[in-house]
Amino acid sequence: MAEFLGSAGGIGYLRGMSGPSPLRNTTFRRLFAAQALALVGMGLTTVALALLAYELDPAQAGLVLGGALGLKMVVKVFVAPIAGAYANRLPRRALLGSLDLFRAGLVALYPFIDATWQVYTLVAVIAAAEGAFNPLFQATIPDVLKDEGQYTKALSYSRVAFDLENVASPLLAALFLGFATYDLLFELNAVAFLLSAALLFVGRLPTPDREDVREVLPAFQKVTRGLRLYFASRELRGVFVLYFAIATGSATAIVATVLYVKSGLGLADTQVALAMTGFGAGSIFAALLLPRLLDRVSDLSVMLGGGGIIGAALVLSAGTPSFPVFIFLWALMGLGTAIAMTPVGRVITRASVSGHRAELFAAQYALSHCAWLVLYPLVGVLVGVFSFSVSFAIFAAFALVATAATYFTWRG
C-alpha cells in the first residue's frame, strides 16, 4: 500500500493552481482510471497476502511476510533505475498494457500457492513488472500534459488515488471477507489489472521526440545518472533519510497488523482489514489538512511533523491497546505517513529540470524502496522475536531517530 506513495506528487499543489483540470484531457483520464484500478487491486492483494502468510505458517507469518515484502523492495530497487533510464525508448502503450496483462496472470496464481518459496517467487516477479511499469507510467504523464500547472495537478491527483486506495481496498476486502475467503481478493486484483490494461490499450499515447531518446551516455552512466543527480541535492538526501521513518510506520502497519489483531487480540480476518482501513483513513484526513498547512508551514517542517506523529503513534501502540484504540492509533500513523510524504513531489520538482525529471522520479522510486527493503524484514523479525510492546517501542525509536537525522541532513 503505502510504499507506492514514494513516487507520487503532493496534494498541496492543488491549492491556488489555475487552469483546466487535467481530467479534461481524455488520455490522462484513461491513464488515471487505469492507475486507480491497479492500485485498488493491489490493495486487495496486500490484505490477502498477509492472510495467506498467516495460513501457511502462523508462527512465522511476520517473518514470511516481512521477507517477501523485503524481496519485493530488492527487485524494485534494481529494476526501477534501468526502467527510468530507458523509459522514453520504449513503445509505451504496448509495454504498459502488456505489463498489466502480465501482472494479472501472475496475481491469479496466488490462490494455488501452498509453500513459502512460491510466495517469494511470485512476489519477486510481480515486483519486477511493477518496477518497470511505474517509472514508465510517470514518464508518460508530462508528455500527455505539456502544461506545467496541469502536470502538477496530475501529480496531486495521483496522490489522492493512492490515499483512496489505502481506504477503499481494506474496506472492500472486509466486505468480501464477510462471505468469501481471501482467495477471492487475488482474483479481483487480476480482474482490476485486466481492466487497467484495456484502458491503456485504448487510444494513443505520445511518442517521445527523437532527441529525447538518443543515447549520449554509456549504459552504466545513463542508468545511474538519476541517482547521482538525486544525491547531489541536499534536500533530496534529507528526503531519503526521512523515508526510513515513513517506511517504519507503513511496514509496521502492513506486517504487524495481522499478527497483532489475530494473535494478540484473537480477532478475525475482517478485523485485520478494518485495522488497515484505519491507516488509510488517517492518510485521507491528511489530504484534507495539508493544503492550508503547506500554505503556512515550510515543507521541511511539515515532513518532520509527519515523522514525529509516526513515532508518537508507535509509542502509544506499545501499550498493547484494545482494538478500537488500535484502529485510532493506526489512523494516527497513517496521518503522519501522509504528512511526511506529501511534500516530496514539490521537493523533487524544484530540484529537477524537465529533461531529467523521469530519471529523478525513478531514482526516488528506487531509493524510497530501499527504506522498505530494510524495514519490511526488520519488522517481521522483531515482532517474531519480541513482544508487541517491545517491538512497537523499538519501531518508535527508529522513526524518531530517522526524523531527527532528516533535519540535520537537510540543513547540511
Buried (B, 14 or more C-beta within 10 A) or exposed (E): BBBBBBBBBBBBBBEEEEEEEBBEBEBBBBBBBBBBBBBBBBBBBBBBBBBBBBBBEEEBBBBBBBBBBBBBBBBBBBBBBBBBBBBBEBEBBEBBBBBBBBBBEBBBBBBEBEEBEBBBBBBBBBBBBBBBBBBBBBBBBBBBBEBEBBBBBBBBBBBBBBBBBBBBBBBBBBEBBEEEEBBBBBBBBBBBBBBBBBBBBEEEBBEBEEEEEEEEEEEEEBBBBBBEBBEEBEBBBBBBBBBBBBBBBBBBBBBBBBBBBBBBBEBEBBBBBBBBBBBBBBBBBBBEBBBEBBEEBEBBBBBBBBBBBBBBBBBBBBEBBEBEEBBBBBBBBBBBBBBBBBBBBBBBBEBBEEEBBBBBBBBBBBBBBBBBBBBBBBBBBBBBEEEBEEBBBBBBBBBBBBBBBBBEBBEE
